[in-house]
């Protein structure tokens, strides 16, 4: 569906994107992450044919974005961060204008408008002027224009920016539903949004891909180790600290604190090695038994999208890159 091959993009002497490659199949939702100035918007504009790459190649359904941008745009619905709406038009008038601009056949326009209004929950608002709508419903109108021509691909740039929590939940739900029948690329700064919606993640930093794949795949290939969180009974925190010295060389204490009822809460980082997660859990359990400690709680802390993002973009320079783009 989407193939990006060794794409680079320069603005004068500044290289915004360097040797970016990835592919995305049908009915997948890709979370596109990166710090400010990382090159996300540049890549999205190249995918939509608004910019051409300085080198490399982008294919949408086998069609080159550079060689045939018009055909590519027929297959893509694009929602930029700042939605291009006309406040003095009603929702229906706005979508009528978009359908004409999108070259939707005249005989099909009413059905296309009705379908997009229904999909975006706007059927009861079609006669309302856009300027009277809330931010959330204006965002829905932006989504409606993006899906109006029933494209197989949606590219959404920060679709929940500026929305309140209820509106964010509504838009997320809508995007998730659209992802069941379309390929979606979603650029966002809200990391929980990726975990809630996306099946694939691509992290870009300083114009280069830092990681890509399912979140659990990325976590599994990252260097480091595993954090275990335990609640222990049978010794105070100083004694627990002493007992940990016999557990294993290289094990590090993230935190150790006393709780009520003579309990101790321990966060323990174990560097990666030949052990599997299960073996490490057994090792900790056996250590507690030997040291006459009772384990009242034991949990392997999974690496979250936020953890992954922070680790992979930790080298971002203050102020970001000045790549001629907003983010």
C-alpha positions as CSV (number, residue, x, y, z in Angstrom):
1,X,0.0,0.0,0.0
2,X,2.7,2.5,1.1
3,X,6.4,2.1,0.3
4,X,8.9,4.7,1.3
5,X,12.4,3.9,0.0
6,X,15.5,5.8,1.1
7,X,13.8,9.2,1.2
8,X,15.8,12.3,2.0
9,X,14.6,15.9,1.9
10,X,16.7,19.1,2.1
11,X,15.6,22.7,2.6
12,X,18.6,24.6,1.3
13,X,21.6,23.4,3.3
14,X,19.4,21.9,6.0
15,X,18.6,18.2,5.7
16,X,15.2,17.7,7.3
17,X,14.9,14.0,6.5
18,X,17.7,11.5,5.9
19,X,17.4,8.0,4.3
20,X,13.9,7.2,5.6
21,X,12.4,3.8,4.6
22,X,9.3,2.0,5.7
23,X,6.3,0.2,4.3
24,X,2.7,-0.1,5.5
25,X,0.0,-2.6,4.4
26,X,-3.8,-2.5,4.2
27,X,-5.9,-1.7,7.3
28,X,-3.1,-0.8,9.6
29,X,-2.8,2.2,11.9
30,X,0.7,3.6,12.1
31,X,1.6,5.9,15.0
32,X,4.2,8.4,13.7
33,X,6.2,9.8,16.6
34,X,9.1,12.2,17.0
35,X,10.1,15.3,19.0
36,X,9.6,18.8,17.5
37,X,11.7,19.3,14.4
38,X,12.3,15.6,13.9
39,X,10.9,15.6,10.3
40,X,7.4,14.2,10.8
41,X,5.6,16.9,8.9
42,X,8.1,16.8,6.1
43,X,7.5,13.1,5.6
44,X,3.7,13.5,5.7
45,X,3.8,16.3,3.1
46,X,6.0,14.0,0.9
47,X,3.5,11.2,1.3
48,X,0.6,13.4,0.3
49,X,2.4,14.9,-2.7
50,X,2.7,18.5,-1.3
51,X,6.5,18.2,-1.3
52,X,8.7,16.0,-3.4
53,X,11.8,14.2,-1.9
54,X,15.3,15.4,-2.7
55,X,16.2,11.8,-3.2
56,X,14.5,8.4,-2.8
57,X,11.1,7.2,-3.8
58,X,7.6,7.0,-2.4
59,X,5.0,4.6,-3.9
60,X,1.3,4.6,-3.1
61,X,-0.4,1.6,-4.5
62,X,2.6,1.3,-6.8
63,X,2.2,4.8,-8.1
64,X,5.1,7.2,-7.7
65,X,4.2,10.4,-5.7
66,X,6.7,12.3,-7.8
67,X,5.7,11.0,-11.2
68,X,2.0,11.1,-10.7
69,X,0.9,13.2,-7.7
70,X,-2.6,13.7,-8.9
71,X,-3.4,10.0,-9.0
72,X,-1.7,9.6,-5.5
73,X,-3.9,12.4,-4.1
74,X,-7.0,10.6,-5.2
75,X,-6.1,7.7,-3.0
76,X,-5.3,9.8,0.1
77,X,-7.4,11.7,2.6
78,X,-5.3,14.3,4.4
79,X,-6.1,16.1,7.7
80,X,-3.4,18.7,8.4
81,X,-2.9,20.0,11.9
82,X,-4.6,23.3,11.1
83,X,-7.8,22.2,9.4
84,X,-8.6,24.2,6.3
85,X,-12.2,25.1,7.1
86,X,-14.4,28.0,5.9
87,X,-16.4,29.3,8.9
88,X,-19.0,31.2,7.0
89,X,-20.2,28.0,5.2
90,X,-22.4,25.3,6.7
91,X,-21.0,21.8,7.1
92,X,-23.0,20.7,4.1
93,X,-21.9,23.6,1.9
94,X,-18.2,23.0,2.9
95,X,-18.4,19.3,2.0
96,X,-20.2,20.1,-1.3
97,X,-17.2,22.4,-2.2
98,X,-14.7,19.7,-1.2
99,X,-16.5,17.1,-3.2
100,X,-16.3,19.3,-6.3
101,X,-12.7,20.0,-5.7
102,X,-12.0,16.3,-5.2
103,X,-13.7,15.6,-8.6
104,X,-16.3,13.3,-7.0
105,X,-18.8,12.6,-9.9
106,X,-21.8,15.0,-9.6
107,X,-24.3,12.1,-9.3
108,X,-22.3,10.6,-6.4
109,X,-21.8,13.7,-4.4
110,X,-24.9,13.6,-2.2
111,X,-24.3,10.0,-1.2
112,X,-20.6,10.7,-0.5
113,X,-21.5,13.7,1.7
114,X,-24.2,11.8,3.6
115,X,-21.8,8.9,4.2
116,X,-19.0,11.1,5.5
117,X,-21.4,13.0,7.7
118,X,-22.7,9.8,9.2
119,X,-19.3,8.3,9.7
120,X,-18.1,11.4,11.6
121,X,-21.2,11.9,13.7
122,X,-22.2,15.1,11.9
123,X,-25.5,14.2,10.3
124,X,-27.4,16.5,12.8
125,X,-25.0,19.4,12.2
126,X,-25.0,19.6,8.4
127,X,-26.9,22.9,8.3
128,X,-24.9,24.5,11.0
129,X,-22.2,27.1,10.1
130,X,-18.8,25.8,10.8
131,X,-17.9,28.9,12.8
132,X,-20.6,28.0,15.3
133,X,-19.2,24.5,16.0
134,X,-17.1,23.5,18.9
135,X,-13.4,22.6,18.4
136,X,-14.3,18.9,18.5
137,X,-17.0,19.2,15.8
138,X,-14.8,21.3,13.6
139,X,-12.2,18.6,13.8
140,X,-14.9,16.1,12.8
141,X,-15.7,18.3,9.8
142,X,-12.0,18.1,8.9
143,X,-12.1,14.3,9.1
144,X,-15.3,14.3,7.0
145,X,-13.5,16.2,4.2
146,X,-10.6,13.7,4.5
147,X,-12.8,10.7,3.9
148,X,-15.3,12.3,1.6
149,X,-13.9,10.6,-1.6
150,X,-13.6,7.3,0.3
151,X,-9.8,7.1,0.0
152,X,-8.0,3.8,1.1
153,X,-5.3,5.8,3.0
154,X,-5.8,8.5,5.7
155,X,-2.9,10.7,6.8
156,X,-3.8,12.6,10.0
157,X,-1.5,15.3,11.4
158,X,-2.1,15.9,15.2
159,X,-5.9,15.2,14.9
160,X,-6.6,15.7,18.6
161,X,-4.6,18.9,19.2
162,X,-6.5,21.4,21.3
163,X,-9.4,19.1,22.1
164,X,-10.8,18.5,25.6
165,X,-10.6,15.0,27.1
166,X,-14.1,14.0,26.0
167,X,-13.5,15.2,22.5
168,X,-10.2,13.4,22.3
169,X,-11.9,10.1,23.3
170,X,-14.5,10.7,20.6
171,X,-12.0,11.4,17.8
172,X,-9.8,8.4,18.9
173,X,-12.8,6.1,18.7
174,X,-13.6,7.5,15.2
175,X,-10.0,7.0,14.0
176,X,-9.9,3.5,15.4
177,X,-13.2,2.6,13.6
178,X,-11.8,4.1,10.3
179,X,-8.7,2.0,10.8
180,X,-10.8,-1.2,10.3
181,X,-11.2,-0.4,6.7
182,X,-8.4,2.0,5.8
183,X,-4.7,2.4,6.2
184,X,-4.1,5.3,8.6
185,X,-0.9,7.2,9.5
186,X,-1.4,9.2,12.6
187,X,1.1,11.9,13.8
188,X,0.7,12.8,17.4
189,X,2.5,14.1,20.5
190,X,0.1,12.2,22.8
191,X,1.9,8.9,23.5
192,X,-1.2,7.3,25.1
193,X,-3.0,7.9,21.9
194,X,-0.6,5.6,20.1
195,X,-1.1,2.8,22.7
196,X,-4.9,3.3,22.4
197,X,-5.2,3.3,18.6
198,X,-2.1,2.1,16.7
199,X,-1.0,-1.3,15.6
200,X,2.4,-0.1,14.4
201,X,4.8,2.6,15.6
202,X,7.5,4.6,13.8
203,X,9.7,6.9,15.8
204,X,11.7,9.5,13.9
205,X,14.5,11.6,15.5
206,X,16.7,14.2,13.9
207,X,15.4,13.2,10.5
208,X,16.2,9.5,10.8
209,X,14.1,6.5,11.8
210,X,15.0,5.6,15.4
211,X,12.7,2.5,15.6
212,X,9.7,0.9,13.9
213,X,7.4,-2.0,14.4
214,X,4.9,-3.1,17.0
215,X,5.5,-1.4,20.4
216,X,6.4,-4.8,22.0
217,X,8.8,-5.5,19.2
218,X,10.6,-2.2,19.7
219,X,10.7,-2.8,23.4
220,X,12.1,-6.2,22.9
221,X,15.0,-5.1,20.7
222,X,16.0,-2.1,22.9
223,X,19.2,-2.4,24.9
224,X,18.9,-2.3,28.7
225,X,17.0,-4.7,30.9
226,X,13.9,-5.3,32.9
227,X,12.4,-3.5,35.9
228,X,10.6,-5.6,38.5
229,X,8.5,-4.0,41.2
230,X,8.0,-5.9,44.5
231,X,6.3,-5.5,47.8
232,X,8.2,-7.4,50.5
233,X,7.6,-8.4,54.1
234,X,10.2,-9.7,56.6
235,X,12.9,-7.0,56.9
236,X,13.4,-3.2,56.9
237,X,14.6,-1.4,53.8
238,X,18.3,-1.3,54.9
239,X,18.3,-5.1,55.5
240,X,16.6,-5.7,52.1
241,X,19.3,-3.6,50.5
242,X,22.0,-5.7,52.1
243,X,20.3,-8.9,51.1
244,X,20.1,-7.7,47.5
245,X,23.9,-7.8,47.3
246,X,23.8,-11.6,46.9
247,X,21.0,-11.6,44.3
248,X,23.1,-10.9,41.2
249,X,26.0,-8.8,40.0
250,X,24.7,-5.8,38.1
251,X,21.2,-5.6,39.6
252,X,20.4,-2.0,40.4
253,X,17.9,-0.6,42.8
254,X,15.7,2.1,41.2
255,X,13.9,2.8,44.4
256,X,13.5,1.3,47.9
257,X,11.1,2.7,50.5
258,X,9.2,1.7,53.6
259,X,5.5,1.3,53.6
260,X,2.9,0.9,56.3
261,X,2.6,-2.4,58.3
262,X,6.4,-3.1,58.1
263,X,6.4,-3.6,54.3
264,X,9.1,-2.6,51.8
265,X,8.5,-1.5,48.2
266,X,11.3,-2.3,45.9
267,X,11.9,-1.3,42.2
268,X,14.7,-3.4,40.8
269,X,16.4,-3.1,37.4
270,X,18.1,-6.2,36.1
271,X,20.3,-5.8,33.0
272,X,19.5,-7.8,29.9
273,X,21.4,-11.1,29.5
274,X,20.7,-14.7,28.6
275,X,17.8,-15.1,31.0
276,X,14.2,-14.9,29.8
277,X,11.6,-12.8,31.7
278,X,10.2,-16.0,33.3
279,X,13.7,-17.1,34.5
280,X,14.4,-13.7,36.0
281,X,11.1,-13.8,37.9
282,X,12.0,-17.3,39.2
283,X,15.4,-16.0,40.3
284,X,13.9,-13.1,42.2
285,X,11.4,-15.4,43.9
286,X,14.1,-17.9,44.9
287,X,16.2,-15.1,46.3
288,X,13.3,-13.9,48.5
289,X,12.7,-17.4,49.8
290,X,16.4,-17.9,50.7
291,X,16.5,-14.6,52.4
292,X,13.3,-15.4,54.3
293,X,11.3,-12.5,52.7
294,X,7.7,-12.8,51.8
295,X,6.6,-11.4,48.4
296,X,3.2,-9.8,48.7
297,X,3.4,-8.2,45.3
298,X,5.6,-8.8,42.2
299,X,5.2,-7.2,38.8
300,X,7.3,-6.9,35.7
301,X,7.1,-3.3,34.5
302,X,6.6,-3.3,30.8
303,X,8.4,-0.7,28.7
304,X,5.7,1.8,27.7
305,X,5.6,3.9,24.5
306,X,6.7,6.9,26.7
307,X,9.7,4.9,28.0
308,X,10.7,3.9,24.4
309,X,10.2,7.4,23.1
310,X,12.3,9.0,25.8
311,X,15.1,6.5,25.4
312,X,15.3,6.8,21.6
313,X,15.1,10.6,21.5
314,X,17.2,11.3,24.5
315,X,19.9,12.9,22.3
316,X,17.6,15.5,20.9
317,X,19.4,18.9,21.0
318,X,17.8,21.8,22.8
319,X,15.7,23.9,20.4
320,X,15.3,21.1,17.9
321,X,16.3,21.2,14.3
322,X,15.5,24.2,12.1
323,X,14.3,22.2,9.2
324,X,11.9,24.8,7.8
325,X,8.9,23.0,9.4
326,X,6.7,23.4,12.4
327,X,7.5,20.0,13.9
